Structures are given as C-alpha cells and as structure tokens.
C-alpha cells in the first residue's frame, strides 16, 4: 500500500484513503485539466473541527477548500477508519457493492475496506458512522482513466444526447405527432441547449414565414371624427348625439343640432395579436435562458472547449434577438391572456411550426429509456452506446442512406421511448445500392441451433446481397486498454486486452447458421467474416495505428481492433468504407477458410478436369520422353468417339519399367492449347512411316513437373501389369491415386465411398466403366465397386446406384447407406 492520498481527522476518528500497491497507477500520470474533489459535510449535530491532509499539500482546517486527489475508475483503493476510543466506526455508500472486503480488525475498533469504482465516474458520497450514527459525509470525484475527462467524456455524453435528440425530432416530423412533454418545466441546460441547436433553423424559418404573411387582428378604437367622415352610425353614436356630446360648434343636420366632431368606434387591422404576443414571449425567454447559460459558463475555468461553447451561445443569442425584431413580434405589446389557447397558433402555416418548436423548448421533449436515461457514471455502458450511435452516423455518411428513425423510437403513453437499451436487441436496417441491405444490430443474441453456448456480441453488421448468404461483421465495444510495454512491443501499439481479442475468435467460431448443401443436407456454417474490438484511444500522428499488428491483422486474418473516440473516427470510417464498397465475392474472400475446406474445394474442382494418362513409344521410350519434355508437345491419333479429347486440361506421363521400377506416372503438365495436324507435319526424331496422313491431336504443354506422389503400377501382391495404351482420369483421381486402379476414382463421392469401405474393413474390388465426357455442373463416376455380389456406381445428382445379381437396383445418397445395403441381405 502506498502513502495515503488523503487523511481526515476529526475528534476520535481518522480516515485514511490509499491506493493499493498492486493496482495499476498508469492513469495517475495523465495530465488532467481539472482538479479532483474532496468535500466534507458534517452532520448538523456534529461540531468538531476537521483536519485534512492531502498528499503533497500541508494539513488544513479550512472546510472551504474542496480540491482533492485524482481518483480513477478500474483502480483498487483501500480506506481505513480508526477511533481513538472504543467506538465502532464504519463507512457506508449508496452502492453497497462498492465497498469490498469490509472487515473490522479483531481486538480494535478499526474498520478497513477495499473498493473499486469499476467503470463508474463522477461524484461519490461516503458517510462515516460511529456506533451506527452518521458523523460526516465526504465527497470524492472519480475520473475516467481511458478518456480525457473534460473533452472525450463530456463530448461523448453530449453526442449521444444530441444525435438521439435530432433523430427524435426527425421521428416526430415523420409521424406528425408531438411527443409527450415533460411536466418538469426546467429541462437541464445541456438538454435544452441541444434541443435549441436542433430546432433553431426550423424556428427561424417558421417565424420568417409569419413575418412574410402575418395574420392580422381586428381592433375597435374610439376616435374623434368630423361628422362628414363618419362611416357607420351605431347606438353609441346616436346616444352621443341625443345628449349633445362631442366637440366643436353645433351644426344643423336635417333639423337636428349636432356638434362638428363626434366620437366614432372604428375597426382597424393590427399585428398586436395574442398569438404574436405569445411567440414574442417565447423568444424573450429563449434569449434570457441563453444569457443565463452564458453567465454560468463564463464563471467556470476557461478551456478550449468552453471557449467554443461561449462562442456558440453568443451566436445563438444573436440569432434569437434578430427574430425578436421581426415586425409581427416587435409590434406585440404585453403578455398573452392567462390560459391563452388559439387554433390559429396551432394550425396556421408558420404559426403551427413555431408553436411546436416553442413547446418543445419550453417544456423539454421527454425521451425515456436507453442512453437518455443512462446514468452518467457508467462510462463503459456510455461508451458502448456511443459506439453504436457513432457507427449509425458513419453508415449514413458513407452510404447516403438515412437512419431509419422508426427503428430507434416508438411512442408510449408517457412519451417517446428510445429502443436502444442495454440487454435488448435493436436492429436498424439500411437499404444500399444494388439491392443490398445492411442491418446494424445492438446487443444481438445468438442462442438457437446449431450454436452450443449463447453468444452476445455488442454490435453486429449483417450484409445481405442478392444470391449471397448473410455475411456478418462483429464490432465489440471494449472500454479497456492495455498500455503496458510488453503489449506495445508485441502489437506495436496500445490496444484492447488480449482476452478481448480472444473473445472475437470465439464469436467467429461459435456463431453458426444451418445452411443446406447441394443435396439438401443442413450443415452448420460460419457466417462471421470479420470481427474487431473498438477501444478508447487517440493517436497524435495520422495513420500511426495502421503500423500496428492489430490493424493489419484485421485485413489478414479478419480479427483485430479499431480505435474509436469522439473526434477520432477516421479508422472506423476507413474500415467501414472499404467494406461497404465491396461486393459479395470480395467480402467472402476475406473470410479465413479452413485448410481442409480449401483442399475439399480444390478437389471438387479437380473432379471436373479431365486428365490423359499418356504412354510412351515401346521402342526407345527415353527418346519419346525427351522429345515431349524439350518441345512441350504430345500427340495422339484422333478418335471421334471420345469427347474427352476435346475437354482435356492435363497430360500425365507414364514411365514404363524400362525407365523406372516399378513403372509409374511421375510427371504431368497443364495443356496450353490444342491443334489438329497430320502426322507427317509433326517433326520428330523418328519418322512417320505407317500413316503419315493420319489426323492427330497435338497438345501444347507447360513445363513438365513431378507429381507429389507417383502413381505406381503395382497391385496388392506387388506385381505390375503392362500399360499398352493411354488411360483416362481426372485431376482429382491423379492427385489422390497411389496405384493405377485408383485412377478410375474420378469424383469426390467415389473417393468418399472408397475411404468409408476401407475404414470399415470391407473387401471390395474396382472395375473401370465406360469413359464418358465430364459435366462440370454434375460430374458422374465410371468406377464400379464390386462388393460381394453387388455392384455400386456413382451417378451424379441421382446418387449411388446399387445393383444386385438379379439386375434389380436402388438409388441411395450417402456412402454409409451403401455400406449398410451391401453388407446385409437384400431388402426390397
């Protein structure tokens, strides 16, 4: 344990707060632009003096001093309470799980507890008790260890609020509903300012529309008018004439004495209406609120961020005061009537929009659930929320597709609810070009077959393209970072802990989907193409993180990490842009294949490629081999009955026993091209004496290369047989065969059956069937498996045919079914 970070002494009580020695103190060296907090609040009945010793400062009894040490999340601390008398001292906190391993030292009244704030930041209150009675409370401040407190943390919190507020306003516009307003008429300064920024432009447009086309009111005023200009005679004017009222000399009008000037009630239009008074009052309140917020911010420590806030507040105030000078609002005098309500204000163009925006500002838009209701102390959960929301904004920027706000909000009786809640799956779909769709899921759950153990990644992007199965990209928000020298040496950068990277490997292997193969069998398949851990870090040098193994591995093996913080989203943006601009083929190629998958895929392709097993001249085969090798050519007489001569892709050379023992197929080459020539046109060291005009297939070959494993001419007893003419096989048969008989096995299902029979110890033999052309879409076999009195042959998409001695037959699909049918009595 290190020396105490602070000590509080009062009366018989001493409180010591220390950093545990084994706890990582890397965060303590970080430059933080704000002081910590240590505030002491004695209970009303406690009057003793407090002495506080802060590490690095002299003791003080001044209770107005509230600065304290820097305390960090994810750090272990120990607090010890002692009493000089026999009183029992203890410590309590609102979170009972915060104080770990609390114990009373035996034989004394001392109290010791270890604590870790985990990922919670902000202020935390601790109450010291004697014999169960509270004596005083001290408050400490916990800082994020992976974020800049004044910059990243506050900006992340503000961005979550701002983006969701903007989306909520868009949702209201899309559905033509006003959200339930909060009964509390005093929304927080942050919430109110974000709302104002979101609707300021729309409020300006609405009031300018009113200024261009105002709805005027009618007002009747009493006005002294010459009698010849009076327009309307009403009962009030008649009464005035009868009484002889008015001004000026009398005149005789139709025998009646009437004064020259009489009071007339005349109706005129004006802009001083209750509606304009109501709107003017709202603009005045907005200006007052902005001025209040500016005074509050100006009294705080001036930082780069706070300077920008003050500039923004000044700009908003100027904009609002300009609105107050618009003619309809400037003409309004006084306040609207109490309990004022107006259909004109709620329905007329311009008035309706201004009314809605003013109501939202005045009462505060109520948005329940999700990040809006998130405790600001839980930084890891806040980081997770922010990562998902930042990802949605990046998708919108990269694709041009608008965020479907209906996927994030829904209207409840008590207001507008955010569907983004930890532990609950939220899917946000985006429509992309080319008929593709991208679905961003928050907290998806994978629990159905064939998954063995439930998997719950933080964020999953699912790309759906026509004719392609869904391809998944996993992003796991990890509010943890390893900055140890060993880690940086290994990965050439700081990054998420190794266990977080291992979780990504688990997701890729454990998240499976059942997909049907070509014959309808459901097989579990992996659908995760890439997985990356998002971690809170910022690099000063542009492109610095690209030199790390974590970034390079993301492209090479599909597992890696991406740094992500407010104002530093360029790496995630680059990765997202590269991914979304690729088609299904390119994305599929980024998935790491199993070595067996590659071999199986290659062998399936090999089953469609015909191979000619070429023989050499009986007389002087060495000269024939040398001519083939030196000239890169092989010729053979045309046979119109065999289509495979036109489908050839490879030529394999059989060396007889005169050249090697035992005889074997040793060399092979790819065919570059083919032409038809007469035998006499092909220049060879030997003459064409028998049929010089005979048509020949002349194959041009690549350089001969040796087979990895020669195909020898030996049977089970070790004896060879003469190979007098060419043979046929496929590239699969050539690569897998170990003797000439196995060359007859040309397709994958034949080799499956061959291996299964060998594994079961079943005695069988192989006979060659008729050579046919190869169909790349549905290759068939030509080998007959002789098992007892039964014969089996592969017939492509029809499966295996099993034929009994009486010529009856049956089709089966799997090698295991063949084994059962051929080793038991015939079942009709």
MONOR-V469826 format. One record per residue. N is the residue number from 1. RES is the residue in one small letter. PHI is phi in radians with two decimals (* if undefined). Layout:
# MONOR-V469826
[[N | RES | PHI] [N | RES | PHI]]
This chain:
# MONOR-V469826
[[1 | x | *] [2 | x | -1.41] [3 | x | -1.14] [4 | x | -1.05] [5 | x | -1.31] [6 | x | -2.75] [7 | x | -2.34] [8 | x | -2.07] [9 | x | -2.14] [10 | x | -2.69] [11 | x | 0.95] [12 | x | -1.50] [13 | x | -1.78] [14 | x | -2.27] [15 | x | -2.06] [16 | x | -2.07] [17 | x | -2.04] [18 | x | -2.33] [19 | x | -1.59] [20 | x | -1.17] [21 | x | -1.12] [22 | x | -1.35] [23 | x | -1.36] [24 | x | -1.19] [25 | x | -1.95] [26 | x | -1.08] [27 | x | -1.22] [28 | x | -1.22] [29 | x | -1.55] [30 | x | -1.25] [31 | x | -1.51] [32 | x | -1.94] [33 | x | -1.55] [34 | x | -2.43] [35 | x | -1.38] [36 | x | -1.33] [37 | x | -2.31] [38 | x | -2.50] [39 | x | -2.04] [40 | x | -1.91] [41 | x | -2.23] [42 | x | -1.25] [43 | x | -1.22] [44 | x | -0.98] [45 | x | -1.63] [46 | x | -1.88] [47 | x | -2.14] [48 | x | -1.26] [49 | x | -1.44] [50 | x | -1.88] [51 | x | -2.08] [52 | x | -2.04] [53 | x | -1.97] [54 | x | -1.76] [55 | x | -1.00] [56 | x | 1.55] [57 | x | -2.27] [58 | x | -1.26] [59 | x | -1.04] [60 | x | -2.54] [61 | x | -1.95] [62 | x | -1.38] [63 | x | -1.28] [64 | x | -1.34] [65 | x | -1.33] [66 | x | -2.14] [67 | x | -1.29] [68 | x | -2.61] [69 | x | -1.30] [70 | x | -1.42] [71 | x | -1.89] [72 | x | -2.17] [73 | x | -1.16] [74 | x | 0.90] [75 | x | -2.33] [76 | x | -1.56] [77 | x | -2.21] [78 | x | -2.27] [79 | x | -2.11] [80 | x | -2.20] [81 | x | -1.96] [82 | x | -2.41] [83 | x | -2.24] [84 | x | -1.30] [85 | x | -1.87] [86 | x | -1.59] [87 | x | -1.18] [88 | x | -1.58] [89 | x | -1.83] [90 | x | -2.67] [91 | x | -2.31] [92 | x | -2.33] [93 | x | -2.50] [94 | x | -1.05] [95 | x | -1.67] [96 | x | -1.16] [97 | x | -1.43] [98 | x | -1.23] [99 | x | -1.45] [100 | x | -1.80] [101 | x | 0.86] [102 | x | -1.28] [103 | x | -2.70] [104 | x | -1.73] [105 | x | -1.15] [106 | x | -1.13] [107 | x | 1.38] [108 | x | -2.60] [109 | x | -1.70] [110 | x | -1.18] [111 | x | -2.18] [112 | x | -2.23] [113 | x | -2.55] [114 | x | -1.79] [115 | x | -2.55] [116 | x | -2.52] [117 | x | -1.33] [118 | x | 0.92] [119 | x | -1.76] [120 | x | -1.53] [121 | x | -2.26] [122 | x | 2.00] [123 | x | -1.65] [124 | x | -2.42] [125 | x | -1.81] [126 | x | -2.14] [127 | x | -1.94] [128 | x | -1.63] [129 | x | -2.14] [130 | x | -2.07] [131 | x | 0.92] [132 | x | 1.48] [133 | x | -1.77] [134 | x | -1.18] [135 | x | -1.84] [136 | x | -2.74] [137 | x | -2.13] [138 | x | -2.11] [139 | x | -1.98] [140 | x | -2.11] [141 | x | -2.01] [142 | x | -1.87] [143 | x | -1.83] [144 | x | -1.19] [145 | x | -1.55] [146 | x | -2.00] [147 | x | -2.27] [148 | x | -1.37] [149 | x | -1.03] [150 | x | -1.38] [151 | x | -1.87] [152 | x | -1.12] [153 | x | -1.11] [154 | x | -1.16] [155 | x | -1.19] [156 | x | -1.11] [157 | x | -1.11] [158 | x | -1.17] [159 | x | -1.17] [160 | x | -1.04] [161 | x | -1.15] [162 | x | -1.17] [163 | x | -1.12] [164 | x | -1.20] [165 | x | -1.12] [166 | x | -1.06] [167 | x | -1.17] [168 | x | -1.12] [169 | x | -1.09] [170 | x | -1.15] [171 | x | -1.09] [172 | x | -1.13] [173 | x | -1.14] [174 | x | -1.22] [175 | x | -1.84] [176 | x | 1.03] [177 | x | -2.25] [178 | x | -1.62] [179 | x | -1.18] [180 | x | -1.11] [181 | x | -1.45] [182 | x | -1.28] [183 | x | -1.04] [184 | x | -1.28] [185 | x | -1.36] [186 | x | -2.19] [187 | x | -1.11] [188 | x | -1.08] [189 | x | -1.02] [190 | x | -1.08] [191 | x | -1.08] [192 | x | -1.14] [193 | x | -1.15] [194 | x | -1.13] [195 | x | -1.08] [196 | x | -1.11] [197 | x | -1.08] [198 | x | -1.24] [199 | x | -2.03] [200 | x | -1.02] [201 | x | -1.11] [202 | x | -1.22] [203 | x | -1.14] [204 | x | -1.07] [205 | x | -1.06] [206 | x | -1.14] [207 | x | -1.23] [208 | x | -1.20] [209 | x | -1.09] [210 | x | -1.13] [211 | x | -1.14] [212 | x | -1.31] [213 | x | -2.33] [214 | x | -1.30] [215 | x | -1.69] [216 | x | -1.52] [217 | x | -1.77] [218 | x | -1.97] [219 | x | -2.43] [220 | x | -1.70] [221 | x | -2.02] [222 | x | -1.45] [223 | x | -2.38] [224 | x | -1.31] [225 | x | -2.30] [226 | x | -1.07] [227 | x | -1.10] [228 | x | -1.31] [229 | x | -1.80] [230 | x | -1.19] [231 | x | -1.64] [232 | x | -2.44] [233 | x | -1.77] [234 | x | -2.10] [235 | x | -1.11] [236 | x | -1.14] [237 | x | -1.17] [238 | x | -1.07] [239 | x | -1.07] [240 | x | -1.11] [241 | x | -1.14] [242 | x | -1.09] [243 | x | -1.40] [244 | x | 1.36] [245 | x | -1.34] [246 | x | 2.00] [247 | x | -2.34] [248 | x | 1.54] [249 | x | -1.28] [250 | x | -1.41] [251 | x | -2.26] [252 | x | -1.58] [253 | x | -2.13] [254 | x | 0.93] [255 | x | 1.45] [256 | x | -1.90] [257 | x | -1.37] [258 | x | -2.30] [259 | x | -1.18] [260 | x | -1.22] [261 | x | -2.13] [262 | x | -2.18] [263 | x | -1.34] [264 | x | -2.14] [265 | x | -1.57] [266 | x | -1.97] [267 | x | -1.58] [268 | x | -2.36] [269 | x | -1.48] [270 | x | -2.75] [271 | x | -1.72] [272 | x | -1.46] [273 | x | -1.86] [274 | x | -1.02] [275 | x | -1.15] [276 | x | -1.19] [277 | x | -1.11] [278 | x | -1.13] [279 | x | -1.15] [280 | x | -1.09] [281 | x | -1.13] [282 | x | -1.15] [283 | x | -1.13] [284 | x | -1.08] [285 | x | -1.13] [286 | x | -1.09] [287 | x | -1.08] [288 | x | -1.15] [289 | x | -1.15] [290 | x | -1.11] [291 | x | -1.12] [292 | x | -1.15] [293 | x | -1.09] [294 | x | -1.15] [295 | x | -1.09] [296 | x | -1.12] [297 | x | -1.22] [298 | x | -1.15] [299 | x | -1.43] [300 | x | -1.61] [301 | x | -1.09] [302 | x | -1.41] [303 | x | -2.08] [304 | x | -1.07] [305 | x | -1.17] [306 | x | -1.20] [307 | x | -1.08] [308 | x | -1.16] [309 | x | -1.11] [310 | x | -1.11] [311 | x | -1.12] [312 | x | -1.20] [313 | x | -1.10] [314 | x | -1.09] [315 | x | -1.11] [316 | x | -1.13] [317 | x | -1.13] [318 | x | -1.09] [319 | x | -1.10] [320 | x | -1.23] [321 | x | -1.20] [322 | x | -1.11] [323 | x | -1.14] [324 | x | -1.13] [325 | x | -1.57] [326 | x | -1.09] [327 | x | -0.94] [328 | x | -1.06] [329 | x | -1.39] [330 | x | -1.19] [331 | x | -1.37] [332 | x | -1.29] [333 | x | -2.16] [334 | x | 1.49] [335 | x | -1.69] [336 | x | -1.21] [337 | x | -1.05] [338 | x | -1.10] [339 | x | 1.18] [340 | x | -1.11] [341 | x | -2.52] [342 | x | -2.57] [343 | x | -1.18] [344 | x | -1.08] [345 | x | -1.19] [346 | x | -1.66] [347 | x | -2.15] [348 | x | -1.20] [349 | x | -1.01] [350 | x | 1.49] [351 | x | -1.14] [352 | x | -1.07] [353 | x | -1.14] [354 | x | -1.14] [355 | x | -1.11] [356 | x | -1.09] [357 | x | -1.15] [358 | x | -1.19] [359 | x | -1.11] [360 | x | -1.03] [361 | x | -1.22] [362 | x | -1.20] [363 | x | -1.82] [364 | x | 1.53] [365 | x | -1.31] [366 | x | -1.54] [367 | x | -2.19] [368 | x | -1.66] [369 | x | 1.47] [370 | x | 1.04] [371 | x | -1.11] [372 | x | -1.14] [373 | x | -1.61] [374 | x | -1.29] [375 | x | -1.17] [376 | x | -1.16] [377 | x | -1.39] [378 | x | -1.47] [379 | x | -1.23] [380 | x | -1.08] [381 | x | -1.26] [382 | x | -1.08] [383 | x | -1.09] [384 | x | -1.12] [385 | x | -1.06] [386 | x | -1.10] [387 | x | -1.01] [388 | x | -1.18] [389 | x | -1.18] [390 | x | -1.10] [391 | x | -1.11] [392 | x | -1.07] [393 | x | -1.15] [394 | x | -1.17] [395 | x | -1.07] [396 | x | -1.08] [397 | x | -1.20] [398 | x | -1.35] [399 | x | -1.81] [400 | x | 1.38] [401 | x | -1.46] [402 | x | -1.22] [403 | x | -1.16] [404 | x | -1.26] [405 | x | -1.11] [406 | x | -1.15] [407 | x | -1.39] [408 | x | -1.88] [409 | x | -2.31] [410 | x | -2.66] [411 | x | -1.49] [412 | x | -1.99] [413 | x | -1.08] [414 | x | -1.58] [415 | x | 2.59] [416 | x | -1.60] [417 | x | -1.84] [418 | x | -1.52] [419 | x | -1.43] [420 | x | -1.40] [421 | x | -2.33] [422 | x | -1.05] [423 | x | 1.60] [424 | x | -2.05] [425 | x | -1.31] [426 | x | -2.20] [427 | x | -1.92] [428 | x | -2.09] [429 | x | -1.56] [430 | x | -2.18] [431 | x | -1.60] [432 | x | -1.87] [433 | x | -1.21] [434 | x | 1.29] [435 | x | 1.30] [436 | x | -1.51] [437 | x | -2.39] [438 | x | -2.11] [439 | x | -2.01] [440 | x | -1.69] [441 | x | -1.98] [442 | x | -1.85] [443 | x | 0.97] [444 | x | -1.21] [445 | x | -2.12] [446 | x | -2.05] [447 | x | -2.40] [448 | x | -1.46] [449 | x | -0.98] [450 | x | -1.67] [451 | x | -1.22] [452 | x | -1.44] [453 | x | -2.03] [454 | x | -0.99] [455 | x | -2.12] [456 | x | -2.36] [457 | x | -1.21] [458 | x | -1.27] [459 | x | -2.37] [460 | x | -2.30] [461 | x | -1.78] [462 | x | -1.98] [463 | x | -1.69] [464 | x | -2.05] [465 | x | -2.14] [466 | x | -0.97] [467 | x | 1.22] [468 | x | -2.02] [469 | x | -1.19] [470 | x | -1.03] [471 | x | -2.05] [472 | x | -1.86] [473 | x | -2.17] [474 | x | -1.83] [475 | x | -2.16] [476 | x | -1.94] [477 | x | -1.38] [478 | x | -2.04] [479 | x | -1.45] [480 | x | -2.53] [481 | x | -2.58] [482 | x | -1.86] [483 | x | -2.01] [484 | x | -1.20] [485 | x | -1.03] [486 | x | -1.13] [487 | x | -1.14] [488 | x | -1.11] [489 | x | -1.15] [490 | x | -1.30] [491 | x | -1.88] [492 | x | 1.07] [493 | x | -3.10] [494 | x | -1.26] [495 | x | -3.11] [496 | x | -1.18] [497 | x | -1.02] [498 | x | -1.09] [499 | x | -1.14] [500 | x | -1.20] [501 | x | -1.22] [502 | x | -1.10] [503 | x | -1.08] [504 | x | -1.14] [505 | x | -1.06] [506 | x | -1.12] [507 | x | -1.01] [508 | x | -1.11] [509 | x | -1.50] [510 | x | -1.60] [511 | x | -1.46] [512 | x | -2.15] [513 | x | -2.34] [514 | x | -1.45] [515 | x | -2.20] [516 | x | -1.46] [517 | x | -1.49] [518 | x | -1.15] [519 | x | -1.89] [520 | x | 1.63] [521 | x | -1.39] [522 | x | -1.42] [523 | x | -2.19] [524 | x | -1.23] [525 | x | -2.32] [526 | x | -1.36] [527 | x | -2.12] [528 | x | -1.53] [529 | x | -1.55] [530 | x | -2.44] [531 | x | -2.55] [532 | x | -2.35] [533 | x | -1.66] [534 | x | -1.60] [535 | x | -2.37] [536 | x | -1.44] [537 | x | -2.75] [538 | x | -2.34] [539 | x | -1.96] [540 | x | -1.28] [541 | x | -1.53] [542 | x | -1.05] [543 | x | 1.30] [544 | x | -1.07] [545 | x | -1.21] [546 | x | -1.15] [547 | x | -1.44] [548 | x | -1.45] [549 | x | -1.19] [550 | x | -1.12] [551 | x | -1.35] [552 | x | -1.17] [553 | x | -1.19] [554 | x | -1.06] [555 | x | -1.48] [556 | x | -1.35] [557 | x | -2.03] [558 | x | 1.41] [559 | x | -2.25] [560 | x | -3.03] [561 | x | -2.55] [562 | x | -2.39] [563 | x | -1.29] [564 | x | -2.64] [565 | x | -2.61] [566 | x | -0.96] [567 | x | 1.39] [568 | x | -2.41] [569 | x | -1.95] [570 | x | -1.17] [571 | x | -1.24] [572 | x | -1.14] [573 | x | -1.09] [574 | x | -1.14] [575 | x | -1.10] [576 | x | -1.17] [577 | x | -1.08] [578 | x | -1.12] [579 | x | -1.27] [580 | x | -1.26] [581 | x | -1.58] [582 | x | -1.82] [583 | x | -1.50] [584 | x | -1.07] [585 | x | -1.08] [586 | x | -1.12] [587 | x | -1.19] [588 | x | -1.10] [589 | x | -1.18] [590 | x | -1.39] [591 | x | -1.33] [592 | x | -1.30] [593 | x | -1.63] [594 | x | -1.29] [595 | x | -1.06] [596 | x | -1.22] [597 | x | -1.08] [598 | x | -1.09] [599 | x | -1.12] [600 | x | -1.13] [601 | x | -1.11] [602 | x | -1.16] [603 | x | -1.22] [604 | x | -1.13] [605 | x | -1.17] [606 | x | -1.12] [607 | x | -1.19] [608 | x | -1.76] [609 | x | -1.87] [610 | x | -1.32] [611 | x | -2.21] [612 | x | -1.72] [613 | x | -1.51] [614 | x | -1.58] [615 | x | -1.81] [616 | x | -1.79] [617 | x | -1.03] [618 | x | -1.12] [619 | x | -1.57] [620 | x | 0.98] [621 | x | -1.13] [622 | x | -1.12] [623 | x | -1.11] [624 | x | -1.12] [625 | x | -1.11] [626 | x | -1.10] [627 | x | -1.09] [628 | x | -1.09] [629 | x | -1.20] [630 | x | -1.32] [631 | x | -1.73] [632 | x | 1.12] [633 | x | -2.42] [634 | x | -2.56] [635 | x | -2.18] [636 | x | -2.72] [637 | x | -1.04] [638 | x | -1.21] [639 | x | -2.22] [640 | x | -1.22] [641 | x | -1.44] [642 | x | -2.01] [643 | x | -1.19] [644 | x | -1.14] [645 | x | -1.08] [646 | x | -1.54] [647 | x | -1.81] [648 | x | -1.04] [649 | x | -2.05] [650 | x | -2.46] [651 | x | -2.23] [652 | x | -1.95] [653 | x | -1.78] [654 | x | -1.62] [655 | x | -1.70] [656 | x | -1.23] [657 | x | -1.12] [658 | x | -1.15] [659 | x | -1.76] [660 | x | -2.73] [661 | x | -2.17] [662 | x | -1.29] [663 | x | -1.04] [664 | x | -2.83] [665 | x | -1.49] [666 | x | -2.05] [667 | x | -2.01] [668 | x | -2.67] [669 | x | -2.71] [670 | x | -1.40] [671 | x | -1.50] [672 | x | -1.50] [673 | x | -2.97] [674 | x | -2.48] [675 | x | -2.50] [676 | x | -1.86] [677 | x | -2.42] [678 | x | -1.31] [679 | x | -1.06] [680 | x | -1.23] [681 | x | -1.48] [682 | x | -1.70] [683 | x | -1.43] [684 | x | -2.38] [685 | x | -1.12] [686 | x | -1.82] [687 | x | -1.50] [688 | x | -1.65] [689 | x | -1.52] [690 | x | -1.41] [691 | x | -2.34] [692 | x | -1.16] [693 | x | -1.70] [694 | x | -1.20] [695 | x | -1.31] [696 | x | -2.20] [697 | x | -1.46] [698 | x | -1.91] [699 | x | -1.74] [700 | x | -1.66] [701 | x | -1.97] [702 | x | -1.24] [703 | x | -1.13] [704 | x | -1.10] [705 | x | -2.37] [706 | x | -1.32] [707 | x | -1.25] [708 | x | -1.09] [709 | x | -2.40] [710 | x | -1.02] [711 | x | -1.72] [712 | x | -1.55] [713 | x | -1.73] [714 | x | -2.53] [715 | x | -1.68] [716 | x | -1.13] [717 | x | -1.54] [718 | x | 1.49] [719 | x | -1.77] [720 | x | -1.82] [721 | x | -2.30] [722 | x | -1.25] [723 | x | -1.84] [724 | x | -1.48] [725 | x | -2.49] [726 | x | -1.13] [727 | x | -2.28] [728 | x | -2.08] [729 | x | -2.76] [730 | x | -2.06] [731 | x | -1.02] [732 | x | -1.08] [733 | x | -1.10] [734 | x | -1.16] [735 | x | -1.29] [736 | x | -1.72] [737 | x | -1.21] [738 | x | -2.04] [739 | x | -2.54] [740 | x | -1.12] [741 | x | -1.12] [742 | x | -1.19] [743 | x | -1.09] [744 | x | -1.21] [745 | x | -1.48] [746 | x | -1.78] [747 | x | -2.13] [748 | x | -1.06] [749 | x | -1.05] [750 | x | -1.12] [751 | x | -1.20] [752 | x | -1.05] [753 | x | -1.14] [754 | x | -1.03] [755 | x | -1.17] [756 | x | -1.17] [757 | x | -1.14] [758 | x | -1.10] [759 | x | -1.14] [760 | x | -1.44] [761 | x | 1.28] [762 | x | -1.49] [763 | x | -1.46] [764 | x | -2.70] [765 | x | -2.36] [766 | x | -2.16] [767 | x | -2.12] [768 | x | -1.43] [769 | x | -1.67] [770 | x | -1.20] [771 | x | -1.38] [772 | x | -2.19] [773 | x | -1.17] [774 | x | -1.66] [775 | x | -1.81] [776 | x | -1.05] [777 | x | -1.47] [778 | x | -2.62] [779 | x | -1.17] [780 | x | -2.04] [781 | x | -1.66] [782 | x | -2.14] [783 | x | -1.44] [784 | x | -1.79] [785 | x | -1.61] [786 | x | -1.72] [787 | x | -2.17] [788 | x | 0.97] [789 | x | -1.81] [790 | x | -2.09] [791 | x | -2.14] [792 | x | -2.26] [793 | x | -2.47] [794 | x | -1.49] [795 | x | -2.03] [796 | x | 1.26] [797 | x | -1.12] [798 | x | -1.38] [799 | x | 1.65] [800 | x | -1.66] [801 | x | -1.78] [802 | x | -1.94] [803 | x | -2.12] [804 | x | -1.58] [805 | x | -1.09] [806 | x | -1.47] [807 | x | 1.25] [808 | x | -1.30] [809 | x | -2.58] [810 | x | -2.70] [811 | x | -1.78] [812 | x | -2.26] [813 | x | -1.79] [814 | x | -2.02] [815 | x | -1.00] [816 | x | -1.14] [817 | x | -1.16] [818 | x | -1.08] [819 | x | -1.05] [820 | x | -1.10] [821 | x | -1.24] [822 | x | -1.57] [823 | x | -1.91] [824 | x | -2.18] [825 | x | -1.14] [826 | x | -1.08] [827 | x | -2.02] [828 | x | -1.51]]
